[in-house]
Amino acid sequence: MSAEERVNSRHLARQVAVQALYWLHSQPWDELADMIDDLGQETSLGPKGQSYALMLCRAAQEGHAAYEHALASVSEHWDPDRIGRVERIIIRLALAEWDMRQSDVPPKVVLNESVTLAGEFCGEEAARFVNGILDRLGRDRGLLARDAAPDEARSA
């Protein structure tokens, strides 16, 4: 698989992960693996991509409380309960991907992908919001350079 195909597959895996976690929130009795399999078939996501999506979703679920706490800690001017469900899911997935030790994805790429997903699913305003939250969290965690401008990470 070429580097471009792997990037496209990972992007599609992240899209499927967002949809699966949203679906799981709406249909909590369904099995996550089944959701990802169904979504993977609908989107032509291959087995490696489905595996990556499932790994991301499980990591986001396992760290749910910590990720919600992190989100609340940096959203001073927002009531965390007013943040859209999809934006929250995207932020949790990004935090989970940053925390995954086996991930070979650089933190800036995770940030860029998250901003792209927010734009695709929710629009440009949501993309800016997700960028701001993840930029702050990434800097606080030492994953992103403190001297770079916040929008620099998005355009990199």
C-alpha positions as CSV (number, residue, x, y, z in Angstrom):
1,M,0.0,0.0,0.0
2,S,1.4,3.4,-1.0
3,A,1.8,6.2,1.5
4,E,-1.1,8.1,-0.1
5,E,-3.4,5.0,0.0
6,R,-2.5,4.6,3.7
7,V,-3.3,8.2,4.5
8,N,-6.6,7.9,2.6
9,S,-7.4,4.7,4.4
10,R,-6.6,6.2,7.8
11,H,-8.8,9.2,6.9
12,L,-11.6,6.9,6.0
13,A,-11.0,4.9,9.1
14,R,-11.4,8.1,11.2
15,Q,-14.6,9.0,9.4
16,V,-16.0,5.5,10.2
17,A,-14.8,5.9,13.8
18,V,-16.7,9.2,14.1
19,Q,-19.8,7.6,12.6
20,A,-19.6,4.5,14.8
21,L,-19.2,6.4,18.0
22,Y,-22.1,8.6,17.1
23,W,-24.2,5.6,16.2
24,L,-23.2,3.9,19.5
25,H,-24.4,6.9,21.4
26,S,-27.7,6.6,19.6
27,Q,-28.0,2.8,19.7
28,P,-26.0,1.7,22.8
29,W,-27.2,-1.9,22.5
30,D,-25.4,-2.4,19.2
31,E,-21.9,-3.9,19.0
32,L,-19.2,-1.5,18.1
33,A,-17.4,-4.1,15.9
34,D,-20.6,-4.8,14.0
35,M,-21.2,-1.0,13.4
36,I,-17.7,-0.6,12.1
37,D,-18.1,-3.6,9.8
38,D,-21.3,-2.2,8.4
39,L,-19.9,1.3,8.0
40,G,-16.7,-0.2,6.5
41,Q,-18.7,-2.1,3.9
42,E,-20.7,1.0,3.0
43,T,-17.6,3.1,2.6
44,S,-15.3,0.4,1.1
45,L,-13.0,0.6,4.0
46,G,-10.7,-2.5,4.0
47,P,-9.9,-4.8,6.9
48,K,-6.8,-2.8,8.0
49,G,-8.8,0.4,8.0
50,Q,-11.7,-1.2,9.9
51,S,-9.2,-2.5,12.5
52,Y,-7.8,1.0,12.9
53,A,-11.2,2.5,13.3
54,L,-12.1,-0.1,15.9
55,M,-8.9,0.5,17.8
56,L,-9.5,4.2,17.8
57,C,-13.1,3.8,19.0
58,R,-12.1,1.4,21.8
59,A,-9.4,3.8,22.9
60,A,-11.8,6.7,22.9
61,Q,-14.3,4.7,24.9
62,E,-11.7,3.6,27.4
63,G,-10.5,7.1,28.0
64,H,-13.9,8.7,27.8
65,A,-13.9,10.2,31.3
66,A,-10.3,11.5,31.1
67,Y,-11.0,13.0,27.6
68,E,-14.2,14.7,28.7
69,H,-12.3,16.1,31.7
70,A,-9.5,17.4,29.4
71,L,-12.1,19.0,27.1
72,A,-13.8,20.7,30.1
73,S,-10.4,22.0,31.4
74,V,-9.7,24.0,28.2
75,S,-13.1,25.1,27.2
76,E,-13.3,28.1,29.6
77,H,-15.8,30.1,27.6
78,W,-18.0,27.1,26.7
79,D,-20.3,25.0,28.8
80,P,-19.0,21.5,27.9
81,D,-22.6,20.3,27.6
82,R,-23.2,22.7,24.8
83,I,-20.4,21.4,22.6
84,G,-21.9,19.4,19.8
85,R,-21.8,15.6,20.0
86,V,-19.8,15.2,16.8
87,E,-17.2,17.7,17.8
88,R,-16.8,16.0,21.2
89,I,-16.4,12.6,19.4
90,I,-13.8,14.1,17.1
91,I,-11.9,15.6,20.0
92,R,-12.0,12.3,22.0
93,L,-10.8,10.3,19.0
94,A,-7.9,12.7,18.5
95,L,-6.9,12.5,22.2
96,A,-7.2,8.7,22.0
97,E,-5.0,8.6,18.9
98,W,-2.4,10.8,20.6
99,D,-2.4,8.4,23.5
100,M,-2.1,5.3,21.4
101,R,1.5,4.1,21.8
102,Q,1.4,2.0,18.7
103,S,0.3,4.9,16.5
104,D,2.9,6.1,14.0
105,V,0.9,9.2,13.2
106,P,2.6,12.5,14.2
107,P,0.5,14.7,16.5
108,K,0.2,17.5,13.9
109,V,-1.3,15.0,11.5
110,V,-3.9,13.9,14.1
111,L,-4.7,17.6,14.7
112,N,-5.0,18.3,10.9
113,E,-7.2,15.2,10.4
114,S,-9.5,16.2,13.3
115,V,-9.9,19.7,11.9
116,T,-10.7,18.2,8.5
117,L,-13.3,15.8,10.0
118,A,-14.9,18.6,11.9
119,G,-15.2,20.6,8.7
120,E,-16.6,17.6,6.8
121,F,-19.2,16.7,9.4
122,C,-20.0,20.0,11.0
123,G,-18.7,22.9,9.0
124,E,-16.0,25.5,9.1
125,E,-16.9,27.0,12.5
126,A,-16.7,23.6,14.1
127,A,-13.4,23.0,12.4
128,R,-12.0,26.2,13.9
129,F,-13.4,25.2,17.4
130,V,-11.8,21.8,17.2
131,N,-8.5,23.3,16.0
132,G,-8.5,25.6,19.0
133,I,-9.3,23.0,21.6
134,L,-6.9,20.4,20.2
135,D,-4.1,22.9,19.7
136,R,-4.4,23.9,23.4
137,L,-4.5,20.3,24.5
138,G,-1.6,19.3,22.3
139,R,0.5,22.2,23.6
140,D,-0.5,21.4,27.2
141,R,0.6,17.8,26.7
142,G,3.8,18.8,25.0
143,L,2.8,17.2,21.7
144,L,2.7,20.4,19.7
145,A,5.3,23.2,19.7
146,R,4.5,26.1,22.0
147,D,6.1,28.7,19.8
148,A,4.0,27.9,16.7
149,A,0.9,30.0,15.9
150,P,-2.4,28.1,16.5
151,D,-3.4,28.2,12.8
152,E,0.1,27.0,11.7
153,A,-0.7,23.5,12.9
154,R,-3.8,23.4,10.7
155,S,-2.0,24.4,7.6
156,A,1.0,22.1,8.1
